[in-house]
Amino acid sequence: MPIIKLTLAYDGSNYHGWQRQKRLPSVQGEVETALSRLTQKHITVYGAGRTDAKVHALGQVAHFLSDGRFQAEDWPRALNALLPPDIVINTAEQVDDSFHARHTAKNKQYRYIIHNGLQRSAFTHRTAWFLRQRLDLEQMSKAALALRGQHLFTSFCAAGSEVKNHLIDLKQLRIIKEGDQITITLEATRFLQYMVRNMVGFLVEVGRGQRSADEVPDILAALDRRAAGLTAPPHGLFLVKVEY
């Protein structure tokens, strides 16, 4: 059976994450429901990553086994006609049998948006973390530089995570401010559960003057979630792209 690779975008505000839920709306569940309506059979969709509740995606990747009734390029139009407006299939292509959306991914990029102004925005309240206090970007960037590279990120992983290997090569952690918007971009081969939000939370504490960038080595060495502090809210987070 042909393997179809989908690239999709979604506003995660109305969903309890990517992963299928029994009684709660999820992005995976909506895509599988649309596929079932088209094919009259249950088709499982495999995603590149399990984004959390209210987290968004610009370039989530998924795959499924097709029954061959559509050409690859016809799937987006057919699925988008049935999907809710906050989920869009941007592209579809047939890939070889070795492809797996999650297991063959080589790189992932995430973006976190902070609205750092005196007033909240009427247009970004679902897609950015509003912080009124001006943040010290110089100190945040200093902390970001210390976090880059290969480390055990246990202190930034969700407590109780079942993943045993916490060694991650954080290739990029960049902070840019344009007007009232602060964009934090992170790139690695993989990420641990809540890792991005925990890192952003720590960087915000540094920006507020509550923590020091010089604490990074001690936080990493602690291998303890309690050492890293604040978790940023989910709605400012975007999965930007997955590379293979």
Buried (B, 14 or more C-beta within 10 A) or exposed (E): EBBBBBBBBBBBBBBBBBBBBEEEBBBBBBBBBBBEEBBEEEBEBBBBBBBBBBBBBBBBBBBBEBBEEBEBEEBBEBBBEBBBEBBBBEBBBBBEEEBBBBEBBEBBBBBBBBBBBEEBEEEBEEBBBBBEEEBBBEBBBBBBBBBBEEBBBBBBBBEEBEEEEBEBEBBEBBBEBEEBBBBBBBBBEBBBBBBBBBBBBBBBBBBBEEBEBEBBEEBBEBEEBEBBBBBBBBBBBBBBBBEE
